[in-house]
Amino acid sequence: MARSPETPLLRAFNRLCEVLITKDLARRWYARYLATLGDRGVVDTCNEGAITWVHRRAAGSDDVLPKATVHWTKAQVADRLMEGVEIADGRQRLTHLYVDTGRIGDRSMDDRFPGRLIELSRVIAEAEDGFPASVAFVVRVR
């Protein structure tokens, strides 16, 4: 059987997987994202804190930007409870869920819609350290 072509978003997704290889790294990435946003971050939770969305305010404004969001989530996948980070630009999404041991248990992406997350591939490839470079990029996505 022929292998599916690697799309630009799949390349970005795989690069991000190289950066967020454990739950600990994903938590640190998420914390750094929050810290970088500072008072521009708008945090919303549901399911008694099981899901935390972070929306961004526009610079110098109270208006929340509708596109890019990052959230930490807990999800039941098959018979396991996993948790991890989801990065979205509009309806384009990259999700990394981790099992109790901290290893990636499930990954998914939604590439049915256009978005700028495909640029993560270039950003991470060109960076000396993909961790802070990917945070900085996602903070800037408008």
LINGI-V287773 format. One record per pair of residues at least 12 apart in sequence whose C-alpha atoms are under 6 Angstrom apart, sorted by the first residue. I is the first residue (numbers start at 1). GAP is how many residues later the second one is. Records with the same first field share a line. If there is no record, write none. Layout:
I: GAP  GAP
This chain:
8: 110
9: 109
11: 110
12: 106  108  109
15: 106
19: 112
22: 80  81
23: 75  79
33: 102
40: 16  17
41: 14  15
42: 12  13  14
50: 23  24
51: 21  22
52: 19  20
53: 17  18
54: 15  16  17
55: 14
67: 22  23
68: 20  21
69: 19
70: 16  17
71: 14  15
72: 12  13
82: 15  16  17
83: 14  15
84: 12  13  14
89: 26
92: 18  19  21  23
93: 16  17
94: 15
95: 12  13
